[in-house]
Amino acid sequence: MRHALRYIGISILLAAAETPADCQTPDSMAIPLAAVTCIVRTFTDGDTLKLDCGGGPFAARLHCIDAPELDQQPWGERSRDNLRRITPATVRVVEVARDRYNRSVVRIFDPTTDTELSARQVRDGAAAVYTKYCHDQALLDLQSIAEAERIGIWGTPGSHQTPWIYRRFNGAH
């Protein structure tokens, strides 16, 4: 099953999906037809978790977002705890790439609500859009709302709002 994720790619057809009113998912974020069902094993931080899609556990990084590092307290733990809270035990997954640490970069969906977890993390102020790798307007709009409402990481200025800069100056990955 793990190998099936590698071949799905980003050029797959998207399925129409209805979502609850409190978290509208644009068609660009709908669950793709070729998504694979996986079991969530553990949560590394606010943007990385271990999944098992039938071939054993593997590290998966959420597409388009960057969460505070765990040592950026209290933000890192809050982000990881939010991801743990919003993630069901079984999810739908599509791999879009592999990162330089050989983690699968994935889109993960809650199969009961069709909500993409990256969108929830951004909307909940638990992660920022990683604009170096992602220019998804729907996610940027969700981030703007979280910033305007001072939700989560946007409530207090600091490096937790830009984990990529924090890592550059603190040697973390």
DOLUM-162350 format. One line per field, with one value per atom (N, C-alpha, C): residue number from 1; residue in three letters; atom name; x, y, z. Coordinates in Angstrom, 2 decimals. Layout:
<pts>
num <- (NUM  ...);
residu <- (ALA  ...);
atome <- (CA  ...);
X <- (X  ...);
Y <- (Y  ...);
Z <- (Z  ...);
</pts>
This chain:
<pts>
num <- (1  1  1  2  2  2  3  3  3  4  4  4  5  5  5  6  6  6  7  7  7  8  8  8  9  9  9  10  10  10  11  11  11  12  12  12  13  13  13  14  14  14  15  15  15  16  16  16  17  17  17  18  18  18  19  19  19  20  20  20  21  21  21  22  22  22  23  23  23  24  24  24  25  25  25  26  26  26  27  27  27  28  28  28  29  29  29  30  30  30  31  31  31  32  32  32  33  33  33  34  34  34  35  35  35  36  36  36  37  37  37  38  38  38  39  39  39  40  40  40  41  41  41  42  42  42  43  43  43  44  44  44  45  45  45  46  46  46  47  47  47  48  48  48  49  49  49  50  50  50  51  51  51  52  52  52  53  53  53  54  54  54  55  55  55  56  56  56  57  57  57  58  58  58  59  59  59  60  60  60  61  61  61  62  62  62  63  63  63  64  64  64  65  65  65  66  66  66  67  67  67  68  68  68  69  69  69  70  70  70  71  71  71  72  72  72  73  73  73  74  74  74  75  75  75  76  76  76  77  77  77  78  78  78  79  79  79  80  80  80  81  81  81  82  82  82  83  83  83  84  84  84  85  85  85  86  86  86  87  87  87  88  88  88  89  89  89  90  90  90  91  91  91  92  92  92  93  93  93  94  94  94  95  95  95  96  96  96  97  97  97  98  98  98  99  99  99  100  100  100  101  101  101  102  102  102  103  103  103  104  104  104  105  105  105  106  106  106  107  107  107  108  108  108  109  109  109  110  110  110  111  111  111  112  112  112  113  113  113  114  114  114  115  115  115  116  116  116  117  117  117  118  118  118  119  119  119  120  120  120  121  121  121  122  122  122  123  123  123  124  124  124  125  125  125  126  126  126  127  127  127  128  128  128  129  129  129  130  130  130  131  131  131  132  132  132  133  133  133  134  134  134  135  135  135  136  136  136  137  137  137  138  138  138  139  139  139  140  140  140  141  141  141  142  142  142  143  143  143  144  144  144  145  145  145  146  146  146  147  147  147  148  148  148  149  149  149  150  150  150  151  151  151  152  152  152  153  153  153  154  154  154  155  155  155  156  156  156  157  157  157  158  158  158  159  159  159  160  160  160  161  161  161  162  162  162  163  163  163  164  164  164  165  165  165  166  166  166  167  167  167  168  168  168  169  169  169  170  170  170  171  171  171  172  172  172  173  173  173);
residu <- (MET  MET  MET  ARG  ARG  ARG  HIS  HIS  HIS  ALA  ALA  ALA  LEU  LEU  LEU  ARG  ARG  ARG  TYR  TYR  TYR  ILE  ILE  ILE  GLY  GLY  GLY  ILE  ILE  ILE  SER  SER  SER  ILE  ILE  ILE  LEU  LEU  LEU  LEU  LEU  LEU  ALA  ALA  ALA  ALA  ALA  ALA  ALA  ALA  ALA  GLU  GLU  GLU  THR  THR  THR  PRO  PRO  PRO  ALA  ALA  ALA  ASP  ASP  ASP  CYS  CYS  CYS  GLN  GLN  GLN  THR  THR  THR  PRO  PRO  PRO  ASP  ASP  ASP  SER  SER  SER  MET  MET  MET  ALA  ALA  ALA  ILE  ILE  ILE  PRO  PRO  PRO  LEU  LEU  LEU  ALA  ALA  ALA  ALA  ALA  ALA  VAL  VAL  VAL  THR  THR  THR  CYS  CYS  CYS  ILE  ILE  ILE  VAL  VAL  VAL  ARG  ARG  ARG  THR  THR  THR  PHE  PHE  PHE  THR  THR  THR  ASP  ASP  ASP  GLY  GLY  GLY  ASP  ASP  ASP  THR  THR  THR  LEU  LEU  LEU  LYS  LYS  LYS  LEU  LEU  LEU  ASP  ASP  ASP  CYS  CYS  CYS  GLY  GLY  GLY  GLY  GLY  GLY  GLY  GLY  GLY  PRO  PRO  PRO  PHE  PHE  PHE  ALA  ALA  ALA  ALA  ALA  ALA  ARG  ARG  ARG  LEU  LEU  LEU  HIS  HIS  HIS  CYS  CYS  CYS  ILE  ILE  ILE  ASP  ASP  ASP  ALA  ALA  ALA  PRO  PRO  PRO  GLU  GLU  GLU  LEU  LEU  LEU  ASP  ASP  ASP  GLN  GLN  GLN  GLN  GLN  GLN  PRO  PRO  PRO  TRP  TRP  TRP  GLY  GLY  GLY  GLU  GLU  GLU  ARG  ARG  ARG  SER  SER  SER  ARG  ARG  ARG  ASP  ASP  ASP  ASN  ASN  ASN  LEU  LEU  LEU  ARG  ARG  ARG  ARG  ARG  ARG  ILE  ILE  ILE  THR  THR  THR  PRO  PRO  PRO  ALA  ALA  ALA  THR  THR  THR  VAL  VAL  VAL  ARG  ARG  ARG  VAL  VAL  VAL  VAL  VAL  VAL  GLU  GLU  GLU  VAL  VAL  VAL  ALA  ALA  ALA  ARG  ARG  ARG  ASP  ASP  ASP  ARG  ARG  ARG  TYR  TYR  TYR  ASN  ASN  ASN  ARG  ARG  ARG  SER  SER  SER  VAL  VAL  VAL  VAL  VAL  VAL  ARG  ARG  ARG  ILE  ILE  ILE  PHE  PHE  PHE  ASP  ASP  ASP  PRO  PRO  PRO  THR  THR  THR  THR  THR  THR  ASP  ASP  ASP  THR  THR  THR  GLU  GLU  GLU  LEU  LEU  LEU  SER  SER  SER  ALA  ALA  ALA  ARG  ARG  ARG  GLN  GLN  GLN  VAL  VAL  VAL  ARG  ARG  ARG  ASP  ASP  ASP  GLY  GLY  GLY  ALA  ALA  ALA  ALA  ALA  ALA  ALA  ALA  ALA  VAL  VAL  VAL  TYR  TYR  TYR  THR  THR  THR  LYS  LYS  LYS  TYR  TYR  TYR  CYS  CYS  CYS  HIS  HIS  HIS  ASP  ASP  ASP  GLN  GLN  GLN  ALA  ALA  ALA  LEU  LEU  LEU  LEU  LEU  LEU  ASP  ASP  ASP  LEU  LEU  LEU  GLN  GLN  GLN  SER  SER  SER  ILE  ILE  ILE  ALA  ALA  ALA  GLU  GLU  GLU  ALA  ALA  ALA  GLU  GLU  GLU  ARG  ARG  ARG  ILE  ILE  ILE  GLY  GLY  GLY  ILE  ILE  ILE  TRP  TRP  TRP  GLY  GLY  GLY  THR  THR  THR  PRO  PRO  PRO  GLY  GLY  GLY  SER  SER  SER  HIS  HIS  HIS  GLN  GLN  GLN  THR  THR  THR  PRO  PRO  PRO  TRP  TRP  TRP  ILE  ILE  ILE  TYR  TYR  TYR  ARG  ARG  ARG  ARG  ARG  ARG  PHE  PHE  PHE  ASN  ASN  ASN  GLY  GLY  GLY  ALA  ALA  ALA  HIS  HIS  HIS);
atome <- (N  CA  C  N  CA  C  N  CA  C  N  CA  C  N  CA  C  N  CA  C  N  CA  C  N  CA  C  N  CA  C  N  CA  C  N  CA  C  N  CA  C  N  CA  C  N  CA  C  N  CA  C  N  CA  C  N  CA  C  N  CA  C  N  CA  C  N  CA  C  N  CA  C  N  CA  C  N  CA  C  N  CA  C  N  CA  C  N  CA  C  N  CA  C  N  CA  C  N  CA  C  N  CA  C  N  CA  C  N  CA  C  N  CA  C  N  CA  C  N  CA  C  N  CA  C  N  CA  C  N  CA  C  N  CA  C  N  CA  C  N  CA  C  N  CA  C  N  CA  C  N  CA  C  N  CA  C  N  CA  C  N  CA  C  N  CA  C  N  CA  C  N  CA  C  N  CA  C  N  CA  C  N  CA  C  N  CA  C  N  CA  C  N  CA  C  N  CA  C  N  CA  C  N  CA  C  N  CA  C  N  CA  C  N  CA  C  N  CA  C  N  CA  C  N  CA  C  N  CA  C  N  CA  C  N  CA  C  N  CA  C  N  CA  C  N  CA  C  N  CA  C  N  CA  C  N  CA  C  N  CA  C  N  CA  C  N  CA  C  N  CA  C  N  CA  C  N  CA  C  N  CA  C  N  CA  C  N  CA  C  N  CA  C  N  CA  C  N  CA  C  N  CA  C  N  CA  C  N  CA  C  N  CA  C  N  CA  C  N  CA  C  N  CA  C  N  CA  C  N  CA  C  N  CA  C  N  CA  C  N  CA  C  N  CA  C  N  CA  C  N  CA  C  N  CA  C  N  CA  C  N  CA  C  N  CA  C  N  CA  C  N  CA  C  N  CA  C  N  CA  C  N  CA  C  N  CA  C  N  CA  C  N  CA  C  N  CA  C  N  CA  C  N  CA  C  N  CA  C  N  CA  C  N  CA  C  N  CA  C  N  CA  C  N  CA  C  N  CA  C  N  CA  C  N  CA  C  N  CA  C  N  CA  C  N  CA  C  N  CA  C  N  CA  C  N  CA  C  N  CA  C  N  CA  C  N  CA  C  N  CA  C  N  CA  C  N  CA  C  N  CA  C  N  CA  C  N  CA  C  N  CA  C  N  CA  C  N  CA  C  N  CA  C  N  CA  C  N  CA  C  N  CA  C  N  CA  C  N  CA  C  N  CA  C  N  CA  C  N  CA  C  N  CA  C  N  CA  C  N  CA  C  N  CA  C  N  CA  C  N  CA  C  N  CA  C  N  CA  C  N  CA  C  N  CA  C  N  CA  C  N  CA  C  N  CA  C  N  CA  C  N  CA  C  N  CA  C  N  CA  C  N  CA  C  N  CA  C  N  CA  C  N  CA  C);
X <- (0.81  0.00  0.86  1.98  2.85  3.34  3.68  4.16  3.07  1.83  0.72  0.68  1.06  1.07  2.04  3.18  4.21  3.74  2.85  2.48  1.21  0.61  -0.62  -0.33  0.67  1.11  0.11  0.50  -0.34  -1.29  -1.17  -2.00  -3.23  -3.78  -4.96  -6.24  -7.32  -8.61  -9.12  -9.83  -10.39  -11.87  -12.31  -13.72  -14.42  -15.67  -16.45  -16.75  -16.68  -16.91  -17.66  -18.65  -19.36  -18.75  -18.66  -18.08  -19.02  -18.82  -19.65  -19.45  -20.45  -20.39  -19.24  -18.80  -17.75  -16.37  -16.21  -14.90  -15.09  -15.50  -15.71  -14.39  -14.34  -13.15  -13.40  -12.60  -12.77  -12.54  -13.09  -12.91  -11.45  -10.56  -9.13  -8.58  -9.33  -8.87  -9.73  -10.61  -11.49  -10.68  -11.24  -10.53  -10.39  -9.15  -8.94  -9.49  -9.89  -10.45  -9.47  -8.18  -7.18  -6.61  -7.26  -6.76  -6.74  -5.75  -5.56  -5.97  -6.61  -6.99  -5.81  -5.51  -4.38  -4.78  -4.03  -4.22  -3.16  -3.58  -2.66  -2.02  -0.69  0.03  0.48  1.25  1.76  1.85  2.02  2.15  3.52  4.33  5.67  5.64  4.90  4.73  3.47  3.34  2.11  1.97  3.01  2.89  3.44  3.81  4.37  3.76  3.38  2.83  3.26  3.09  3.39  2.08  2.07  0.90  1.25  0.23  0.40  -0.72  -0.31  -1.27  -1.23  -0.73  -0.68  0.72  1.70  3.08  4.00  3.45  4.25  4.27  4.59  4.56  5.61  5.26  6.19  5.87  6.88  6.72  6.04  5.05  4.32  4.26  4.59  4.55  3.37  2.60  1.44  1.85  1.21  1.47  1.08  1.89  1.59  1.69  1.97  2.02  3.34  3.63  4.79  4.33  4.51  4.09  5.29  5.06  6.18  6.88  8.19  8.97  8.59  8.76  8.38  9.11  10.35  11.07  10.69  9.77  9.22  8.01  8.28  7.21  6.50  5.19  4.34  3.75  4.11  3.47  3.63  4.82  5.06  4.16  4.08  3.21  1.75  1.36  -0.03  -0.41  0.51  0.25  0.12  1.05  0.97  -0.32  -0.66  -1.88  -3.13  -3.13  -4.27  -4.39  -3.26  -3.29  -3.82  -3.38  -3.85  -5.36  -5.85  -7.27  -8.15  -7.70  -8.54  -8.41  -7.47  -7.19  -7.91  -8.74  -9.37  -8.36  -8.70  -7.80  -7.49  -8.44  -8.27  -8.48  -7.57  -7.61  -7.47  -7.77  -7.55  -6.32  -5.40  -4.09  -3.74  -3.13  -2.57  -1.17  -0.19  1.18  1.36  1.97  2.22  3.70  4.57  6.02  6.76  8.09  8.96  9.85  10.08  10.93  12.38  13.26  14.69  15.04  14.11  14.32  13.66  13.22  12.58  11.22  10.60  9.23  8.29  7.17  6.11  5.45  5.35  4.59  3.19  2.22  0.89  -0.23  -1.33  -2.60  -3.37  -3.84  -4.58  -5.97  -6.96  -8.36  -9.05  -9.94  -10.84  -11.93  -12.05  -13.02  -14.49  -14.76  -16.15  -16.63  -15.68  -16.07  -15.49  -14.57  -13.86  -12.96  -12.65  -11.81  -10.34  -9.56  -8.12  -7.47  -6.61  -6.01  -5.12  -4.44  -3.62  -4.49  -5.67  -6.59  -7.03  -7.32  -7.72  -6.60  -5.37  -4.25  -4.06  -4.19  -4.06  -5.22  -6.44  -7.62  -7.59  -7.07  -7.00  -5.82  -5.02  -3.86  -2.76  -2.71  -1.73  -0.55  -0.63  0.43  0.29  1.38  1.40  1.48  1.00  1.17  2.66  3.24  4.67  4.82  4.87  4.81  6.03  7.09  8.23  7.82  6.89  6.49  5.02  4.25  2.81  2.24  1.40  0.74  -0.77  -1.30  -2.72  -3.54  -4.33  -5.08  -6.08  -6.69  -7.65  -6.96  -5.76  -5.03  -4.57  -4.12  -3.71  -4.88  -6.08  -7.27  -7.59  -7.47  -7.69  -6.68  -5.44  -4.41  -4.72  -5.17  -5.53  -6.63  -7.60  -8.67  -8.10  -7.25  -6.65  -5.80  -5.05  -4.24  -5.12  -6.16  -7.05  -7.75  -8.09  -8.78  -7.81  -6.50  -5.44  -5.60  -5.84  -6.04  -4.70  -4.49  -3.30  -2.00  -1.15  0.17  0.10  -1.04  -1.19  -1.59  -1.79  -2.17  -1.02  0.21  1.40  2.49  3.06  4.13  5.34  6.05  7.26  7.66  8.80  9.33  8.46  7.54  6.63  5.69  5.58  4.76  5.50  6.79  7.62  8.64  8.19  9.10  10.30  10.16  11.27  12.40  12.10  13.16  13.77  12.94  13.43  14.43  14.10  15.01  16.33  16.26  17.48  18.47  17.97  18.85  19.10  18.42  18.58  19.01  19.33  19.88  18.92  17.64  16.66  16.23  15.59  15.03  13.55);
Y <- (-1.19  0.00  1.26  1.21  2.38  2.77  1.77  2.06  2.66  2.33  2.91  4.41  4.90  6.35  7.06  6.45  7.09  7.38  6.57  6.68  7.49  7.95  8.71  10.08  10.79  12.07  13.19  14.33  15.51  15.72  14.96  15.21  14.31  14.01  13.16  13.98  13.32  13.99  14.21  15.31  15.60  15.26  14.72  14.39  15.56  15.78  16.80  16.29  17.19  16.78  17.86  17.46  18.41  18.37  19.52  19.60  20.34  20.18  20.92  22.42  23.20  24.65  25.29  24.71  25.36  25.19  24.38  24.21  23.87  24.82  24.60  24.28  23.22  22.83  23.11  24.02  24.30  23.05  23.03  21.87  21.52  22.53  22.26  21.45  21.35  20.60  19.37  19.03  17.88  16.59  15.52  14.25  13.72  13.50  12.92  11.50  11.10  9.78  8.67  8.90  7.87  7.86  8.52  8.54  7.14  6.88  5.59  5.72  4.71  4.71  4.24  5.01  4.70  4.83  4.17  4.25  5.19  6.10  7.03  6.32  6.32  5.64  6.62  7.65  8.62  10.00  10.99  12.39  12.88  13.27  13.76  15.21  16.02  17.43  17.92  19.22  19.76  19.62  19.10  18.89  17.55  16.68  15.38  14.30  13.18  12.07  10.77  9.68  8.35  7.70  7.18  6.51  5.08  4.23  2.87  2.62  2.45  2.22  0.77  -0.11  -1.53  -2.06  -1.18  -1.61  -1.27  -1.01  -0.62  0.88  1.36  2.79  3.57  4.78  5.68  7.12  7.98  9.40  10.13  10.94  11.73  13.18  14.09  15.52  16.14  16.96  17.59  18.59  18.49  19.35  20.79  21.73  23.17  23.90  23.21  23.93  23.71  24.61  24.48  24.86  23.94  24.15  24.50  25.20  25.50  24.23  24.34  23.21  22.93  21.69  21.33  22.16  22.57  23.38  24.86  25.24  26.60  26.61  26.55  26.41  27.74  27.67  26.48  26.10  26.80  26.69  25.34  24.74  23.45  22.35  22.27  21.26  21.54  22.80  23.14  22.73  22.94  22.57  21.06  20.31  18.85  18.35  18.94  18.52  18.83  19.94  20.27  19.25  18.91  17.90  16.58  16.20  14.96  15.03  16.18  16.37  16.29  16.84  16.92  15.71  14.82  13.69  12.43  11.86  10.58  9.45  8.30  7.15  6.63  6.76  6.34  7.54  7.74  8.91  8.48  9.41  9.22  10.05  9.45  10.05  10.02  11.13  11.20  11.77  11.04  11.56  12.48  13.65  14.60  14.75  14.35  14.48  13.75  13.78  13.32  14.50  14.73  15.86  15.41  16.35  16.04  15.10  14.88  13.93  12.59  12.41  11.21  10.92  11.96  11.79  11.96  11.27  11.48  12.81  13.68  14.92  14.60  14.74  14.21  15.21  14.96  15.60  14.55  14.91  13.98  14.54  13.67  14.07  13.26  13.92  13.24  12.63  11.30  10.67  10.92  11.34  11.58  12.98  13.94  15.34  15.84  15.07  15.48  16.69  17.00  18.14  17.76  18.63  18.40  18.90  18.08  18.43  19.65  19.87  21.08  22.32  22.30  23.44  23.66  22.59  22.72  23.29  22.83  23.34  24.84  25.26  26.68  27.47  27.00  27.68  27.80  26.76  26.76  27.54  28.14  28.90  28.02  26.76  25.81  25.64  26.25  26.16  27.33  27.62  28.67  28.02  28.72  28.25  28.36  27.31  27.28  27.82  29.14  29.81  29.53  28.99  28.59  27.46  26.62  25.45  25.47  26.42  26.37  27.77  27.91  29.19  28.98  28.03  27.69  28.83  29.49  30.66  30.34  29.17  28.80  28.73  28.15  28.10  29.49  30.30  31.66  32.46  32.24  32.91  32.47  31.16  30.66  31.26  31.39  31.98  33.45  34.16  35.58  35.72  34.82  34.85  34.59  33.55  33.22  34.38  35.02  36.18  37.33  37.65  38.76  38.52  37.27  36.93  36.59  36.66  36.40  35.03  34.03  32.66  31.94  31.19  30.35  31.12  30.68  31.29  32.76  33.20  34.60  35.51  34.95  35.74  36.51  36.04  36.68  36.66  37.82  37.84  37.03  36.45  35.71  34.74  34.06  33.14  31.91  31.65  30.51  30.71  31.95  32.23  31.90  31.77  31.46  30.38  29.14  28.08  27.89  28.16  28.00  28.96  30.14  31.09  30.65  30.21  29.69  28.57  27.61  26.49  26.97  27.95  28.44  28.97  29.64  30.25  29.35  28.24  27.36  25.95  25.71  24.42  23.25  23.51  22.41  22.12  20.95  20.66  20.53);
Z <- (0.00  0.00  0.00  0.76  0.83  -0.56  -1.35  -2.70  -3.57  -3.28  -4.04  -3.87  -2.70  -2.47  -3.41  -3.67  -4.49  -5.91  -6.43  -7.83  -8.08  -7.02  -7.18  -7.78  -7.21  -7.78  -7.62  -8.14  -8.00  -9.16  -10.22  -11.39  -11.43  -10.28  -10.23  -10.30  -10.69  -10.74  -9.33  -9.14  -7.84  -7.82  -6.72  -6.55  -5.87  -6.21  -5.53  -4.13  -3.15  -1.77  -1.03  -0.24  0.59  1.97  2.62  3.95  4.88  6.18  7.11  6.93  7.28  7.09  7.84  8.97  9.76  9.17  8.15  7.52  6.06  5.30  3.87  3.20  2.45  1.72  0.24  -0.36  -1.78  -2.61  -3.83  -4.71  -4.89  -4.86  -5.02  -3.86  -2.76  -1.59  -1.35  -2.26  -2.09  -2.13  -1.55  -1.53  -2.96  -3.40  -4.73  -4.81  -6.00  -6.20  -5.83  -6.00  -5.78  -4.36  -3.42  -2.05  -1.46  -0.59  0.06  1.53  2.07  3.48  4.32  5.38  6.24  7.71  8.57  10.02  10.57  11.45  12.09  13.28  13.33  14.41  15.50  15.14  16.13  15.50  16.37  15.95  16.36  15.38  15.65  16.10  15.36  15.69  14.98  14.77  14.19  12.69  12.02  10.58  10.12  11.05  10.70  11.60  10.98  11.73  11.08  11.81  11.26  10.86  9.65  9.09  8.73  8.67  8.17  7.17  5.92  4.83  4.38  5.25  4.93  4.74  4.59  4.36  5.51  6.68  7.84  8.01  9.22  9.50  8.71  8.32  7.64  8.03  7.94  8.28  7.13  7.48  6.49  6.95  6.06  6.36  5.63  6.35  5.75  4.68  3.54  2.39  2.69  2.27  2.25  3.59  4.68  5.95  6.67  7.61  8.48  9.88  10.81  12.19  13.06  14.17  15.07  15.53  15.73  16.22  17.67  18.11  19.47  20.53  20.23  21.23  21.19  20.34  20.32  21.25  22.54  23.51  23.78  23.99  24.05  22.70  21.65  20.34  19.68  19.78  19.14  19.69  21.02  21.63  21.34  21.35  21.04  19.62  18.69  17.30  17.17  17.78  17.73  18.39  19.52  20.23  19.41  18.68  17.83  16.70  16.09  15.02  15.56  16.75  17.38  17.62  18.04  18.36  17.11  15.99  14.78  13.87  14.15  13.26  13.71  12.85  13.20  13.12  13.66  13.69  12.29  11.37  9.99  9.09  8.15  7.27  5.81  4.91  3.47  3.10  2.35  2.10  0.62  0.16  -1.19  -1.07  -1.55  -1.55  -2.74  -2.49  -3.57  -3.88  -2.93  -3.15  -2.04  -2.12  -1.03  -0.69  0.61  0.98  1.12  1.45  1.50  2.65  3.59  4.68  4.37  3.13  2.61  3.25  3.78  4.27  3.09  3.16  2.17  2.49  1.51  1.67  1.18  2.06  1.78  2.04  1.36  1.69  2.46  3.65  4.50  4.74  4.58  4.72  5.80  6.53  7.45  6.58  6.55  5.64  6.02  7.23  7.61  7.27  7.19  6.89  5.58  4.96  3.75  3.97  5.21  5.53  5.42  4.77  4.68  5.97  6.58  7.85  7.78  6.66  6.52  6.66  6.06  6.14  7.58  8.31  9.70  10.55  10.34  11.12  10.89  9.64  9.33  9.93  9.71  10.23  11.75  12.42  13.88  14.43  13.54  13.99  14.56  14.15  14.64  13.69  12.50  11.50  10.53  9.85  8.83  7.45  6.45  5.08  4.75  4.21  3.88  2.46  2.34  1.04  0.15  0.70  -0.14  -1.08  -0.62  -1.39  -1.79  -1.31  -1.53  -1.71  -2.72  -2.99  -3.14  -2.39  -2.46  -1.87  -2.70  -2.27  -1.17  -1.22  -0.16  1.20  1.24  2.51  2.94  2.00  2.33  2.89  2.34  2.85  4.27  4.54  5.90  6.88  6.43  7.28  7.55  6.54  6.74  7.80  7.78  8.78  10.17  10.29  11.59  12.10  11.20  11.59  12.07  11.30  11.64  12.98  13.25  14.50  15.62  15.33  16.31  16.97  16.13  16.60  16.68  17.75  17.90  17.77  16.84  16.68  16.29  15.81  15.39  16.55  17.73  18.90  19.50  19.31  19.87  18.81  18.46  17.45  17.91  16.95  17.28  16.20  16.42  15.42  15.24  16.17  16.02  14.83  14.34  13.16  11.87  11.93  10.76  11.14  11.30  11.74  10.82  9.53  8.58  8.91  9.39  9.78  11.10  12.03  13.31  13.07  12.19  11.93  11.33  10.46  9.81  10.84  11.89  12.88  14.09  14.19  15.34  14.97  13.71  13.28  13.34  13.53  13.55  12.12  11.91  10.57  10.64);
</pts>
